[in-house]
Amino acid sequence: MVIDSFEFPDTSFKVRAGLPFYGDRYLSWVKLESDRPVNIKDYRFIINYKDNKYPPQTIHVNLYPDQASADKAYEERTSVQDD
């Protein structure tokens, strides 16, 4: 599986493909960089695969301005699933 390109709805971020780690629990294969903190729920972008071997895939992510906000959202989401 080889990524050919990404499609974003705006130019809010500088995008890098890779495998950055965030803290001890978070892993991503797309790094979005911004010059300011953001708080965006359900930000969507599209991944296109090389040679059209796979159909384009829409990714939905929630973006938080800092680690504490991301941790709080994670705890809230997982505590609801545990009930």
ChimeraX attribute file (.defattr): number of C-alpha atoms within 10 A of each C-alpha:
attribute: neighborCount
match mode: 1-to-1
recipient: residues
	/A:1	8
	/A:2	11
	/A:3	14
	/A:4	11
	/A:5	12
	/A:6	17
	/A:7	12
	/A:8	13
	/A:9	9
	/A:10	7
	/A:11	8
	/A:12	13
	/A:13	13
	/A:14	10
	/A:15	14
	/A:16	13
	/A:17	13
	/A:18	10
	/A:19	11
	/A:20	13
	/A:21	12
	/A:22	10
	/A:23	8
	/A:24	6
	/A:25	7
	/A:26	10
	/A:27	12
	/A:28	12
	/A:29	11
	/A:30	13
	/A:31	15
	/A:32	13
	/A:33	12
	/A:34	11
	/A:35	8
	/A:36	8
	/A:37	11
	/A:38	13
	/A:39	13
	/A:40	12
	/A:41	11
	/A:42	11
	/A:43	13
	/A:44	14
	/A:45	15
	/A:46	15
	/A:47	17
	/A:48	18
	/A:49	17
	/A:50	14
	/A:51	10
	/A:52	11
	/A:53	10
	/A:54	13
	/A:55	10
	/A:56	16
	/A:57	12
	/A:58	13
	/A:59	11
	/A:60	12
	/A:61	12
	/A:62	13
	/A:63	16
	/A:64	16
	/A:65	12
	/A:66	11
	/A:67	11
	/A:68	10
	/A:69	13
	/A:70	16
	/A:71	14
	/A:72	11
	/A:73	14
	/A:74	11
	/A:75	12
	/A:76	11
	/A:77	11
	/A:78	11
	/A:79	10
	/A:80	8
	/A:81	8
	/A:82	6
	/A:83	5
